[in-house]
Amino acid sequence: MAPQDKNTPPPLPEPLRVAVADSHTHLDMLPQLPLGGAPMGTVEEALAKAASVGVTTVVQVGCDLAGSRWAADTAAAHDAVHATVALHPNEAPRIVLGDPDGWSRQGAREPGGDAALDAALDEIDALAALPHVRGVGETGLDYFRTGPDGMAAQERSFRAHIEIAKRHDKALVIHDREAHDDVLRILREEGAPERTVFHCYSGDAAMAEICAEAGYFMSFAGNVTFKNAQPLRDALAVAPAELVLVETDAPFLTPAPYRGRANAPYLVPVTLRAMAEVKGLTEDALATAVAANTARAFGY
């Protein structure tokens, strides 16, 4: 793809006949929707574009305090939006240890220690009590970008989020990057909430069988369409249809053939059609299952 194409939004896909939900999106990170500076009309445009192709519901996911507040406010303002709130696994070490490089959206940050993490978790707890907040996440572990010090902060934060989700009877949305064994172990140790979702499922077929046995939902994103993603497709093939969700993780993980451009909820049909092929199901059959699964997972 020519570099100049990267900024061109992918075309609208053929509409789905059975409406589905995007189970995990970040509207606040879309290029045209800067956090805090977006008129609500732009959110409405993103929702209208998605609805025009049969994606009638989105789950807006929080990754830090500002994003979680925004998710809750946006869900309160739009019937088509449900919110989840959390400190992303990479956010917890930044709060505790600081972020001198300013990698996160807040810029450079001073270390706040455990007290700062506790204060942030208290606010997530308060947001999780709101009726339009349907889940606690994305939380979990991410060993791709963190060292041993960061791992301790991540684990403490993850355990706290599990407790919050259970106490408020909300779905738990898990971010698991290069940490499969520890994520599964902590879920066993803490006792997983009744509804647990592995967002952007990244395990193999053997792990999919473990998740299925435990009743965990597995949400697949656009990377299931990538050439090098055969292990993901093998996992999808064995995942029970009643535990499968679809997501964009927009603006990330844009499905082929649009990889490299910004993702958005309206591209769910591209991923769903690829998933149906892997599952050996018709598009309508998978869409029907996914719609029911997402409503069950997030309790709407």
KEZAGU-729174 format. One record per residue (C-alpha): residue in three letters; residue number from 1; x, y, z. Coordinates in steps of 0.5 Angstrom, whole numbers, plus 500, padded with zeros to 3 digits. Layout:
{code: ALA; pos: NUM; c1: X; c2: Y; c3: Z}
...
***
This chain:
{code: MET; pos: 1; c1: 500; c2: 500; c3: 500}
{code: ALA; pos: 2; c1: 503; c2: 507; c3: 498}
{code: PRO; pos: 3; c1: 505; c2: 511; c3: 504}
{code: GLN; pos: 4; c1: 500; c2: 517; c3: 502}
{code: ASP; pos: 5; c1: 494; c2: 511; c3: 503}
{code: LYS; pos: 6; c1: 495; c2: 511; c3: 510}
{code: ASN; pos: 7; c1: 491; c2: 517; c3: 512}
{code: THR; pos: 8; c1: 485; c2: 515; c3: 507}
{code: PRO; pos: 9; c1: 480; c2: 512; c3: 511}
{code: PRO; pos: 10; c1: 478; c2: 505; c3: 509}
{code: PRO; pos: 11; c1: 471; c2: 504; c3: 505}
{code: LEU; pos: 12; c1: 465; c2: 502; c3: 508}
{code: PRO; pos: 13; c1: 464; c2: 495; c3: 508}
{code: GLU; pos: 14; c1: 458; c2: 491; c3: 506}
{code: PRO; pos: 15; c1: 453; c2: 492; c3: 511}
{code: LEU; pos: 16; c1: 451; c2: 486; c3: 516}
{code: ARG; pos: 17; c1: 444; c2: 483; c3: 515}
{code: VAL; pos: 18; c1: 445; c2: 482; c3: 523}
{code: ALA; pos: 19; c1: 447; c2: 487; c3: 527}
{code: VAL; pos: 20; c1: 453; c2: 486; c3: 532}
{code: ALA; pos: 21; c1: 457; c2: 490; c3: 537}
{code: ASP; pos: 22; c1: 464; c2: 492; c3: 537}
{code: SER; pos: 23; c1: 466; c2: 489; c3: 544}
{code: HIS; pos: 24; c1: 472; c2: 494; c3: 545}
{code: THR; pos: 25; c1: 474; c2: 500; c3: 542}
{code: HIS; pos: 26; c1: 477; c2: 507; c3: 544}
{code: LEU; pos: 27; c1: 473; c2: 512; c3: 540}
{code: ASP; pos: 28; c1: 477; c2: 517; c3: 545}
{code: MET; pos: 29; c1: 484; c2: 515; c3: 541}
{code: LEU; pos: 30; c1: 481; c2: 516; c3: 534}
{code: PRO; pos: 31; c1: 485; c2: 521; c3: 530}
{code: GLN; pos: 32; c1: 479; c2: 525; c3: 529}
{code: LEU; pos: 33; c1: 476; c2: 525; c3: 536}
{code: PRO; pos: 34; c1: 482; c2: 528; c3: 541}
{code: LEU; pos: 35; c1: 481; c2: 526; c3: 548}
{code: GLY; pos: 36; c1: 477; c2: 532; c3: 552}
{code: GLY; pos: 37; c1: 477; c2: 536; c3: 545}
{code: ALA; pos: 38; c1: 472; c2: 533; c3: 541}
{code: PRO; pos: 39; c1: 465; c2: 536; c3: 540}
{code: MET; pos: 40; c1: 460; c2: 530; c3: 541}
{code: GLY; pos: 41; c1: 458; c2: 530; c3: 534}
{code: THR; pos: 42; c1: 464; c2: 527; c3: 532}
{code: VAL; pos: 43; c1: 462; c2: 521; c3: 537}
{code: GLU; pos: 44; c1: 455; c2: 521; c3: 533}
{code: GLU; pos: 45; c1: 459; c2: 521; c3: 527}
{code: ALA; pos: 46; c1: 463; c2: 515; c3: 528}
{code: LEU; pos: 47; c1: 457; c2: 511; c3: 531}
{code: ALA; pos: 48; c1: 452; c2: 513; c3: 525}
{code: LYS; pos: 49; c1: 458; c2: 510; c3: 521}
{code: ALA; pos: 50; c1: 458; c2: 504; c3: 525}
{code: ALA; pos: 51; c1: 450; c2: 503; c3: 525}
{code: SER; pos: 52; c1: 450; c2: 504; c3: 517}
{code: VAL; pos: 53; c1: 454; c2: 497; c3: 516}
{code: GLY; pos: 54; c1: 450; c2: 494; c3: 522}
{code: VAL; pos: 55; c1: 455; c2: 495; c3: 528}
{code: THR; pos: 56; c1: 449; c2: 498; c3: 533}
{code: THR; pos: 57; c1: 453; c2: 498; c3: 539}
{code: VAL; pos: 58; c1: 460; c2: 499; c3: 542}
{code: VAL; pos: 59; c1: 463; c2: 498; c3: 548}
{code: GLN; pos: 60; c1: 468; c2: 504; c3: 550}
{code: VAL; pos: 61; c1: 474; c2: 502; c3: 554}
{code: GLY; pos: 62; c1: 478; c2: 506; c3: 559}
{code: CYS; pos: 63; c1: 485; c2: 505; c3: 560}
{code: ASP; pos: 64; c1: 487; c2: 511; c3: 565}
{code: LEU; pos: 65; c1: 483; c2: 516; c3: 569}
{code: ALA; pos: 66; c1: 482; c2: 521; c3: 564}
{code: GLY; pos: 67; c1: 479; c2: 516; c3: 559}
{code: SER; pos: 68; c1: 475; c2: 512; c3: 564}
{code: ARG; pos: 69; c1: 471; c2: 518; c3: 566}
{code: TRP; pos: 70; c1: 471; c2: 520; c3: 558}
{code: ALA; pos: 71; c1: 468; c2: 513; c3: 557}
{code: ALA; pos: 72; c1: 463; c2: 513; c3: 563}
{code: ASP; pos: 73; c1: 461; c2: 520; c3: 560}
{code: THR; pos: 74; c1: 460; c2: 518; c3: 553}
{code: ALA; pos: 75; c1: 456; c2: 512; c3: 555}
{code: ALA; pos: 76; c1: 451; c2: 516; c3: 559}
{code: ALA; pos: 77; c1: 450; c2: 521; c3: 553}
{code: HIS; pos: 78; c1: 449; c2: 515; c3: 548}
{code: ASP; pos: 79; c1: 444; c2: 509; c3: 548}
{code: ALA; pos: 80; c1: 449; c2: 506; c3: 543}
{code: VAL; pos: 81; c1: 455; c2: 506; c3: 548}
{code: HIS; pos: 82; c1: 457; c2: 502; c3: 554}
{code: ALA; pos: 83; c1: 463; c2: 504; c3: 558}
{code: THR; pos: 84; c1: 468; c2: 500; c3: 561}
{code: VAL; pos: 85; c1: 473; c2: 503; c3: 566}
{code: ALA; pos: 86; c1: 480; c2: 501; c3: 568}
{code: LEU; pos: 87; c1: 488; c2: 503; c3: 569}
{code: HIS; pos: 88; c1: 491; c2: 499; c3: 563}
{code: PRO; pos: 89; c1: 496; c2: 494; c3: 565}
{code: ASN; pos: 90; c1: 502; c2: 499; c3: 563}
{code: GLU; pos: 91; c1: 498; c2: 505; c3: 566}
{code: ALA; pos: 92; c1: 499; c2: 502; c3: 573}
{code: PRO; pos: 93; c1: 507; c2: 502; c3: 573}
{code: ARG; pos: 94; c1: 507; c2: 509; c3: 570}
{code: ILE; pos: 95; c1: 503; c2: 511; c3: 576}
{code: VAL; pos: 96; c1: 507; c2: 508; c3: 581}
{code: LEU; pos: 97; c1: 514; c2: 509; c3: 578}
{code: GLY; pos: 98; c1: 513; c2: 515; c3: 574}
{code: ASP; pos: 99; c1: 514; c2: 516; c3: 566}
{code: PRO; pos: 100; c1: 520; c2: 520; c3: 565}
{code: ASP; pos: 101; c1: 519; c2: 519; c3: 557}
{code: GLY; pos: 102; c1: 512; c2: 521; c3: 557}
{code: TRP; pos: 103; c1: 510; c2: 515; c3: 553}
{code: SER; pos: 104; c1: 503; c2: 515; c3: 555}
{code: ARG; pos: 105; c1: 498; c2: 521; c3: 553}
{code: GLN; pos: 106; c1: 499; c2: 525; c3: 560}
{code: GLY; pos: 107; c1: 506; c2: 526; c3: 558}
{code: ALA; pos: 108; c1: 512; c2: 526; c3: 563}
{code: ARG; pos: 109; c1: 510; c2: 524; c3: 570}
{code: GLU; pos: 110; c1: 513; c2: 523; c3: 577}
{code: PRO; pos: 111; c1: 513; c2: 517; c3: 581}
{code: GLY; pos: 112; c1: 507; c2: 517; c3: 586}
{code: GLY; pos: 113; c1: 508; c2: 510; c3: 589}
{code: ASP; pos: 114; c1: 503; c2: 505; c3: 592}
{code: ALA; pos: 115; c1: 499; c2: 511; c3: 595}
{code: ALA; pos: 116; c1: 498; c2: 514; c3: 588}
{code: LEU; pos: 117; c1: 495; c2: 507; c3: 585}
{code: ASP; pos: 118; c1: 491; c2: 506; c3: 591}
{code: ALA; pos: 119; c1: 488; c2: 513; c3: 590}
{code: ALA; pos: 120; c1: 487; c2: 512; c3: 582}
{code: LEU; pos: 121; c1: 484; c2: 505; c3: 584}
{code: ASP; pos: 122; c1: 479; c2: 508; c3: 588}
{code: GLU; pos: 123; c1: 476; c2: 513; c3: 583}
{code: ILE; pos: 124; c1: 476; c2: 507; c3: 578}
{code: ASP; pos: 125; c1: 472; c2: 503; c3: 584}
{code: ALA; pos: 126; c1: 467; c2: 509; c3: 584}
{code: LEU; pos: 127; c1: 466; c2: 509; c3: 576}
{code: ALA; pos: 128; c1: 465; c2: 502; c3: 576}
{code: ALA; pos: 129; c1: 459; c2: 503; c3: 580}
{code: LEU; pos: 130; c1: 455; c2: 507; c3: 575}
{code: PRO; pos: 131; c1: 449; c2: 503; c3: 571}
{code: HIS; pos: 132; c1: 452; c2: 505; c3: 564}
{code: VAL; pos: 133; c1: 459; c2: 502; c3: 566}
{code: ARG; pos: 134; c1: 458; c2: 495; c3: 564}
{code: GLY; pos: 135; c1: 465; c2: 493; c3: 565}
{code: VAL; pos: 136; c1: 472; c2: 493; c3: 569}
{code: GLY; pos: 137; c1: 478; c2: 493; c3: 564}
{code: GLU; pos: 138; c1: 482; c2: 493; c3: 560}
{code: THR; pos: 139; c1: 486; c2: 491; c3: 566}
{code: GLY; pos: 140; c1: 491; c2: 485; c3: 566}
{code: LEU; pos: 141; c1: 498; c2: 484; c3: 565}
{code: ASP; pos: 142; c1: 503; c2: 486; c3: 559}
{code: TYR; pos: 143; c1: 510; c2: 484; c3: 559}
{code: PHE; pos: 144; c1: 512; c2: 487; c3: 553}
{code: ARG; pos: 145; c1: 513; c2: 493; c3: 555}
{code: THR; pos: 146; c1: 515; c2: 493; c3: 563}
{code: GLY; pos: 147; c1: 521; c2: 490; c3: 567}
{code: PRO; pos: 148; c1: 520; c2: 487; c3: 574}
{code: ASP; pos: 149; c1: 519; c2: 493; c3: 578}
{code: GLY; pos: 150; c1: 513; c2: 494; c3: 573}
{code: MET; pos: 151; c1: 510; c2: 487; c3: 574}
{code: ALA; pos: 152; c1: 509; c2: 488; c3: 581}
{code: ALA; pos: 153; c1: 505; c2: 494; c3: 580}
{code: GLN; pos: 154; c1: 501; c2: 491; c3: 574}
{code: GLU; pos: 155; c1: 499; c2: 485; c3: 578}
{code: ARG; pos: 156; c1: 497; c2: 489; c3: 584}
{code: SER; pos: 157; c1: 493; c2: 493; c3: 580}
{code: PHE; pos: 158; c1: 490; c2: 487; c3: 576}
{code: ARG; pos: 159; c1: 488; c2: 483; c3: 583}
{code: ALA; pos: 160; c1: 484; c2: 490; c3: 585}
{code: HIS; pos: 161; c1: 481; c2: 490; c3: 578}
{code: ILE; pos: 162; c1: 478; c2: 483; c3: 579}
{code: GLU; pos: 163; c1: 476; c2: 485; c3: 586}
{code: ILE; pos: 164; c1: 472; c2: 491; c3: 584}
{code: ALA; pos: 165; c1: 469; c2: 487; c3: 578}
{code: LYS; pos: 166; c1: 466; c2: 482; c3: 582}
{code: ARG; pos: 167; c1: 464; c2: 487; c3: 588}
{code: HIS; pos: 168; c1: 460; c2: 491; c3: 583}
{code: ASP; pos: 169; c1: 458; c2: 485; c3: 578}
{code: LYS; pos: 170; c1: 461; c2: 488; c3: 572}
{code: ALA; pos: 171; c1: 464; c2: 484; c3: 566}
{code: LEU; pos: 172; c1: 472; c2: 484; c3: 567}
{code: VAL; pos: 173; c1: 476; c2: 486; c3: 561}
{code: ILE; pos: 174; c1: 483; c2: 483; c3: 560}
{code: HIS; pos: 175; c1: 489; c2: 485; c3: 557}
{code: ASP; pos: 176; c1: 494; c2: 480; c3: 556}
{code: ARG; pos: 177; c1: 500; c2: 481; c3: 552}
{code: GLU; pos: 178; c1: 506; c2: 476; c3: 553}
{code: ALA; pos: 179; c1: 503; c2: 474; c3: 560}
{code: HIS; pos: 180; c1: 498; c2: 468; c3: 559}
{code: ASP; pos: 181; c1: 500; c2: 463; c3: 564}
{code: ASP; pos: 182; c1: 500; c2: 469; c3: 570}
{code: VAL; pos: 183; c1: 494; c2: 472; c3: 567}
{code: LEU; pos: 184; c1: 490; c2: 465; c3: 568}
{code: ARG; pos: 185; c1: 494; c2: 463; c3: 575}
{code: ILE; pos: 186; c1: 492; c2: 470; c3: 578}
{code: LEU; pos: 187; c1: 484; c2: 469; c3: 575}
{code: ARG; pos: 188; c1: 485; c2: 462; c3: 579}
{code: GLU; pos: 189; c1: 488; c2: 465; c3: 585}
{code: GLU; pos: 190; c1: 483; c2: 471; c3: 586}
{code: GLY; pos: 191; c1: 477; c2: 467; c3: 583}
{code: ALA; pos: 192; c1: 474; c2: 470; c3: 576}
{code: PRO; pos: 193; c1: 468; c2: 474; c3: 576}
{code: GLU; pos: 194; c1: 462; c2: 471; c3: 573}
{code: ARG; pos: 195; c1: 463; c2: 474; c3: 566}
{code: THR; pos: 196; c1: 470; c2: 475; c3: 564}
{code: VAL; pos: 197; c1: 473; c2: 477; c3: 557}
{code: PHE; pos: 198; c1: 480; c2: 476; c3: 554}
{code: HIS; pos: 199; c1: 480; c2: 482; c3: 549}
{code: CYS; pos: 200; c1: 484; c2: 482; c3: 543}
{code: TYR; pos: 201; c1: 485; c2: 474; c3: 544}
{code: SER; pos: 202; c1: 492; c2: 473; c3: 543}
{code: GLY; pos: 203; c1: 493; c2: 466; c3: 546}
{code: ASP; pos: 204; c1: 493; c2: 459; c3: 542}
{code: ALA; pos: 205; c1: 488; c2: 453; c3: 541}
{code: ALA; pos: 206; c1: 491; c2: 450; c3: 547}
{code: MET; pos: 207; c1: 489; c2: 456; c3: 551}
{code: ALA; pos: 208; c1: 483; c2: 457; c3: 548}
{code: GLU; pos: 209; c1: 481; c2: 450; c3: 550}
{code: ILE; pos: 210; c1: 483; c2: 452; c3: 558}
{code: CYS; pos: 211; c1: 479; c2: 459; c3: 557}
{code: ALA; pos: 212; c1: 473; c2: 455; c3: 554}
{code: GLU; pos: 213; c1: 473; c2: 450; c3: 560}
{code: ALA; pos: 214; c1: 473; c2: 456; c3: 565}
{code: GLY; pos: 215; c1: 467; c2: 460; c3: 561}
{code: TYR; pos: 216; c1: 471; c2: 466; c3: 559}
{code: PHE; pos: 217; c1: 469; c2: 470; c3: 553}
{code: MET; pos: 218; c1: 474; c2: 471; c3: 547}
{code: SER; pos: 219; c1: 474; c2: 477; c3: 543}
{code: PHE; pos: 220; c1: 478; c2: 477; c3: 536}
{code: ALA; pos: 221; c1: 480; c2: 483; c3: 533}
{code: GLY; pos: 222; c1: 483; c2: 485; c3: 526}
{code: ASN; pos: 223; c1: 489; c2: 481; c3: 527}
{code: VAL; pos: 224; c1: 486; c2: 475; c3: 526}
{code: THR; pos: 225; c1: 486; c2: 477; c3: 519}
{code: PHE; pos: 226; c1: 493; c2: 478; c3: 518}
{code: LYS; pos: 227; c1: 498; c2: 473; c3: 514}
{code: ASN; pos: 228; c1: 502; c2: 471; c3: 520}
{code: ALA; pos: 229; c1: 496; c2: 470; c3: 525}
{code: GLN; pos: 230; c1: 495; c2: 462; c3: 524}
{code: PRO; pos: 231; c1: 495; c2: 461; c3: 531}
{code: LEU; pos: 232; c1: 490; c2: 466; c3: 532}
{code: ARG; pos: 233; c1: 485; c2: 463; c3: 527}
{code: ASP; pos: 234; c1: 487; c2: 456; c3: 530}
{code: ALA; pos: 235; c1: 484; c2: 458; c3: 537}
{code: LEU; pos: 236; c1: 478; c2: 461; c3: 534}
{code: ALA; pos: 237; c1: 477; c2: 455; c3: 530}
{code: VAL; pos: 238; c1: 476; c2: 451; c3: 537}
{code: ALA; pos: 239; c1: 473; c2: 457; c3: 541}
{code: PRO; pos: 240; c1: 466; c2: 455; c3: 542}
{code: ALA; pos: 241; c1: 461; c2: 460; c3: 538}
{code: GLU; pos: 242; c1: 457; c2: 462; c3: 544}
{code: LEU; pos: 243; c1: 464; c2: 465; c3: 547}
{code: VAL; pos: 244; c1: 466; c2: 469; c3: 541}
{code: LEU; pos: 245; c1: 466; c2: 476; c3: 541}
{code: VAL; pos: 246; c1: 468; c2: 481; c3: 535}
{code: GLU; pos: 247; c1: 472; c2: 488; c3: 537}
{code: THR; pos: 248; c1: 476; c2: 493; c3: 533}
{code: ASP; pos: 249; c1: 481; c2: 495; c3: 539}
{code: ALA; pos: 250; c1: 480; c2: 502; c3: 534}
{code: PRO; pos: 251; c1: 484; c2: 505; c3: 532}
{code: PHE; pos: 252; c1: 489; c2: 499; c3: 533}
{code: LEU; pos: 253; c1: 489; c2: 493; c3: 529}
{code: THR; pos: 254; c1: 486; c2: 495; c3: 523}
{code: PRO; pos: 255; c1: 484; c2: 488; c3: 519}
{code: ALA; pos: 256; c1: 487; c2: 486; c3: 512}
{code: PRO; pos: 257; c1: 487; c2: 489; c3: 507}
{code: TYR; pos: 258; c1: 487; c2: 496; c3: 511}
{code: ARG; pos: 259; c1: 493; c2: 494; c3: 516}
{code: GLY; pos: 260; c1: 496; c2: 500; c3: 517}
{code: ARG; pos: 261; c1: 490; c2: 505; c3: 517}
{code: ALA; pos: 262; c1: 486; c2: 507; c3: 523}
{code: ASN; pos: 263; c1: 481; c2: 502; c3: 525}
{code: ALA; pos: 264; c1: 474; c2: 504; c3: 527}
{code: PRO; pos: 265; c1: 468; c2: 501; c3: 529}
{code: TYR; pos: 266; c1: 465; c2: 501; c3: 522}
{code: LEU; pos: 267; c1: 470; c2: 496; c3: 520}
{code: VAL; pos: 268; c1: 467; c2: 490; c3: 524}
{code: PRO; pos: 269; c1: 464; c2: 487; c3: 518}
{code: VAL; pos: 270; c1: 471; c2: 486; c3: 515}
{code: THR; pos: 271; c1: 473; c2: 482; c3: 521}
{code: LEU; pos: 272; c1: 467; c2: 478; c3: 523}
{code: ARG; pos: 273; c1: 467; c2: 475; c3: 515}
{code: ALA; pos: 274; c1: 474; c2: 473; c3: 516}
{code: MET; pos: 275; c1: 472; c2: 470; c3: 523}
{code: ALA; pos: 276; c1: 466; c2: 466; c3: 520}
{code: GLU; pos: 277; c1: 470; c2: 463; c3: 514}
{code: VAL; pos: 278; c1: 475; c2: 460; c3: 520}
{code: LYS; pos: 279; c1: 469; c2: 458; c3: 524}
{code: GLY; pos: 280; c1: 465; c2: 455; c3: 518}
{code: LEU; pos: 281; c1: 459; c2: 459; c3: 519}
{code: THR; pos: 282; c1: 455; c2: 463; c3: 515}
{code: GLU; pos: 283; c1: 456; c2: 471; c3: 516}
{code: ASP; pos: 284; c1: 449; c2: 471; c3: 519}
{code: ALA; pos: 285; c1: 450; c2: 465; c3: 524}
{code: LEU; pos: 286; c1: 456; c2: 468; c3: 527}
{code: ALA; pos: 287; c1: 453; c2: 475; c3: 527}
{code: THR; pos: 288; c1: 447; c2: 472; c3: 531}
{code: ALA; pos: 289; c1: 452; c2: 469; c3: 536}
{code: VAL; pos: 290; c1: 456; c2: 475; c3: 537}
{code: ALA; pos: 291; c1: 451; c2: 479; c3: 538}
{code: ALA; pos: 292; c1: 448; c2: 475; c3: 544}
{code: ASN; pos: 293; c1: 454; c2: 473; c3: 547}
{code: THR; pos: 294; c1: 456; c2: 481; c3: 547}
{code: ALA; pos: 295; c1: 450; c2: 483; c3: 551}
{code: ARG; pos: 296; c1: 451; c2: 477; c3: 555}
{code: ALA; pos: 297; c1: 458; c2: 479; c3: 557}
{code: PHE; pos: 298; c1: 456; c2: 486; c3: 558}
{code: GLY; pos: 299; c1: 449; c2: 485; c3: 561}
{code: TYR; pos: 300; c1: 446; c2: 490; c3: 557}
***
